[in-house]
Amino acid sequence: MSAQSNTPHDAEPAEFAFDAESERQIAQILAKYPPERKASGVIPLLYVVQKQMGRQTGSAWVPRVAMDAVAERLEMAPIRVYEVATFYLMFNTKPIGKYHLQVCTTTSCWLRGSDDVTAACKAATGIGAFGETSADGMFTMTEVECLGACANAPILQVDDDYYEDMDGPRTTELIAALRRGERPKPGPTIDRMDAAPVGGRKTLLDTAGQGTGTQDNG
């Protein structure tokens, strides 16, 4: 079942207008660029669109009419906005579920068990393959490239949050919490702080500059 065919609000809207929150964000973004270089804000503005669609419809994506609105605001050709929106994986050009499960399957995560995370996502949501959305419209699962948190692999990104050190059971627990409307704290899901080593010594035991042996003066 594809993400396009079974999520709510799956039709391309007839029009798009920035809401008050988006206008506030756009003003802050464009203040960073000289007027003649405002096209440089295309990526941040596409994020603004995606966030607004999430607020308004429950599905964070970027419809074509919104790309046109971005092009008009930035005074650039619409095709240039289309190129950016379709090139970067973080922009959803089709409707997605309420929660976007993004599973990293590249080397570090795969070696550390991303296959188990993928299997747990499928079992807990009923999704059959990457790129699909659950029948209830709550979850879309996407395969993504390296998320840059290899020390805490495997990673499951939910919307903008990283859940680290995942395995099958912890993935199942996370999805169950999301179904209940809870949002667990992102970060490591095991007993470690940030990217500190798992187990073993985390600090030096000797005082700086002092050795454990005796000096031989001859």
C-alpha positions as CSV (number, residue, x, y, z in Angstrom):
1,M,0.0,0.0,0.0
2,S,1.7,3.2,-1.0
3,A,2.1,6.4,1.0
4,Q,0.3,8.3,-1.7
5,S,-2.8,6.2,-1.9
6,N,-3.8,5.6,1.7
7,T,-2.9,8.7,3.8
8,P,-5.5,11.4,4.7
9,H,-5.4,14.5,2.5
10,D,-3.7,12.6,-0.3
11,A,-4.9,14.9,-3.1
12,E,-2.8,17.8,-4.3
13,P,-4.4,20.9,-2.8
14,A,-5.8,23.5,-5.2
15,E,-4.0,26.3,-3.5
16,F,-1.6,27.1,-0.7
17,A,-1.0,30.2,1.4
18,F,1.5,30.8,4.2
19,D,-0.2,31.0,7.6
20,A,0.8,33.5,10.3
21,E,3.4,31.2,11.9
22,S,5.0,30.5,8.6
23,E,5.1,34.2,7.8
24,R,6.9,34.9,11.1
25,Q,9.5,32.2,10.3
26,I,9.9,33.4,6.7
27,A,10.7,37.0,7.9
28,Q,13.4,35.6,10.2
29,I,14.9,33.4,7.4
30,L,15.0,36.1,4.7
31,A,16.6,38.6,7.1
32,K,19.7,36.4,6.8
33,Y,20.2,37.0,3.1
34,P,20.8,40.1,1.0
35,P,17.6,40.9,-1.1
36,E,19.3,39.9,-4.3
37,R,20.3,36.6,-2.8
38,K,17.0,35.6,-1.2
39,A,16.8,32.5,-3.4
40,S,19.4,31.0,-1.1
41,G,16.5,30.6,1.4
42,V,14.8,28.0,-0.7
43,I,15.6,25.0,1.5
44,P,14.5,26.8,4.8
45,L,11.3,27.9,3.1
46,L,10.5,24.4,2.0
47,Y,10.9,23.3,5.6
48,V,8.5,26.0,6.6
49,V,6.0,24.6,4.1
50,Q,6.4,21.0,5.3
51,K,5.9,22.1,8.9
52,Q,2.8,24.1,8.0
53,M,1.3,21.2,6.1
54,G,2.0,19.0,9.2
55,R,0.2,21.5,11.4
56,Q,-2.8,21.9,9.1
57,T,-3.4,18.4,7.8
58,G,-1.4,16.0,10.1
59,S,0.7,15.1,7.1
60,A,4.1,16.9,6.7
61,W,4.7,17.2,3.0
62,V,5.4,19.7,0.3
63,P,2.7,19.9,-2.4
64,R,3.5,21.4,-5.8
65,V,1.3,24.5,-5.3
66,A,3.4,25.2,-2.2
67,M,6.6,25.0,-4.2
68,D,5.0,27.5,-6.5
69,A,4.3,29.8,-3.5
70,V,8.0,29.5,-2.4
71,A,9.1,30.3,-6.0
72,E,6.9,33.4,-6.0
73,R,8.1,34.6,-2.6
74,L,11.8,34.1,-3.6
75,E,11.3,35.4,-7.1
76,M,12.8,32.4,-8.7
77,A,11.7,30.0,-11.4
78,P,9.3,27.3,-10.1
79,I,11.4,24.6,-11.8
80,R,14.4,25.5,-9.6
81,V,12.3,25.0,-6.5
82,Y,11.0,21.6,-7.9
83,E,14.6,20.5,-8.4
84,V,15.5,21.2,-4.8
85,A,12.4,19.7,-3.3
86,T,12.8,16.4,-5.3
87,F,16.5,16.1,-4.8
88,Y,16.7,16.1,-1.0
89,L,15.2,13.1,0.8
90,M,14.1,15.2,3.8
91,F,11.4,16.8,1.7
92,N,8.3,14.7,1.3
93,T,6.6,15.3,-2.1
94,K,3.8,12.9,-1.3
95,P,1.6,12.8,1.8
96,I,2.9,10.8,4.7
97,G,1.5,9.4,7.9
98,K,1.3,11.3,11.2
99,Y,4.6,9.9,12.2
100,H,7.5,9.5,9.8
101,L,9.7,6.5,10.7
102,Q,13.1,6.9,9.0
103,V,15.3,3.9,9.3
104,C,19.0,4.3,8.6
105,T,20.3,1.1,6.9
106,T,23.8,2.2,5.9
107,T,26.9,0.5,7.2
108,S,27.2,1.4,10.9
109,C,23.4,1.0,11.5
110,W,23.2,-2.2,9.5
111,L,26.1,-3.8,11.4
112,R,24.5,-2.8,14.7
113,G,21.1,-4.2,13.8
114,S,19.0,-1.9,11.6
115,D,17.4,-5.1,10.1
116,D,15.8,-5.7,13.5
117,V,14.6,-2.1,13.7
118,T,13.1,-2.4,10.2
119,A,11.4,-5.7,11.1
120,A,10.0,-4.2,14.3
121,C,8.6,-1.2,12.5
122,K,6.8,-3.5,10.0
123,A,5.4,-5.7,12.7
124,A,4.2,-2.9,14.9
125,T,2.6,-0.8,12.0
126,G,1.5,-3.4,9.5
127,I,3.7,-1.7,6.8
128,G,5.1,-4.2,4.3
129,A,8.0,-2.3,2.8
130,F,9.8,1.0,2.7
131,G,7.9,3.9,1.2
132,E,4.5,2.6,2.5
133,T,2.1,4.0,5.0
134,S,0.1,2.0,7.6
135,A,-3.5,1.4,6.9
136,D,-4.6,3.6,9.7
137,G,-2.6,6.5,8.3
138,M,-0.4,6.9,11.4
139,F,3.0,5.8,10.2
140,T,5.1,6.1,7.0
141,M,8.4,4.1,6.9
142,T,11.3,5.4,4.8
143,E,14.8,4.0,4.2
144,V,17.3,6.8,4.6
145,E,21.1,7.2,4.2
146,C,23.5,7.9,7.0
147,L,22.1,10.1,9.6
148,G,25.5,11.1,11.0
149,A,25.1,9.5,14.4
150,C,27.1,6.3,13.8
151,A,28.4,6.1,17.4
152,N,24.9,5.5,18.5
153,A,23.8,3.1,15.8
154,P,21.3,1.9,14.9
155,I,19.2,5.1,14.5
156,L,15.5,5.5,14.0
157,Q,14.5,9.0,13.2
158,V,10.9,9.9,13.9
159,D,10.0,13.2,12.2
160,D,12.9,15.4,13.4
161,D,13.9,13.4,16.4
162,Y,16.7,10.8,16.6
163,Y,16.1,7.7,18.7
164,E,19.5,6.0,19.1
165,D,20.9,2.6,20.2
166,M,17.7,1.0,19.0
167,D,16.8,-2.7,18.7
168,G,13.7,-4.6,17.9
169,P,12.0,-4.5,21.4
170,R,12.8,-0.8,21.9
171,T,11.4,0.0,18.5
172,T,8.2,-1.8,19.3
173,E,7.9,0.1,22.6
174,L,8.6,3.5,20.9
175,I,5.9,2.9,18.3
176,A,3.4,1.8,21.0
177,A,4.1,5.1,22.9
178,L,3.5,7.1,19.7
179,R,0.2,5.3,19.2
180,R,-0.8,6.4,22.7
181,G,0.0,10.0,21.8
182,E,3.2,10.1,23.9
183,R,6.5,11.4,22.6
184,P,9.4,9.7,24.3
185,K,12.5,11.7,24.9
186,P,14.8,11.4,21.9
187,G,18.5,10.4,22.2
188,P,20.1,7.2,23.5
189,T,17.6,4.5,24.5
190,I,20.2,2.7,26.6
191,D,22.1,3.7,29.7
192,R,24.6,6.0,28.2
193,M,25.0,9.8,28.0
194,D,25.0,11.2,24.5
195,A,27.7,9.3,22.6
196,A,29.7,8.1,25.6
197,P,31.2,4.6,25.3
198,V,28.9,1.7,26.2
199,G,30.2,0.1,29.4
200,G,33.7,0.3,30.7
201,R,35.8,3.2,31.8
202,K,34.5,6.7,30.8
203,T,37.0,8.8,32.8
204,L,40.7,8.8,33.6
205,L,41.5,7.3,37.0
206,D,45.0,8.8,37.4
207,T,45.6,12.4,38.3
208,A,46.8,14.4,35.4
209,G,50.6,14.5,35.2
210,Q,51.1,11.7,37.7
211,G,52.2,8.2,36.7
212,T,51.8,5.0,38.6
213,G,55.5,4.0,38.5
214,T,58.6,5.4,40.0
215,Q,61.3,7.3,38.2
216,D,64.7,5.7,37.9
217,N,67.3,8.4,38.4
218,G,70.2,6.2,37.6
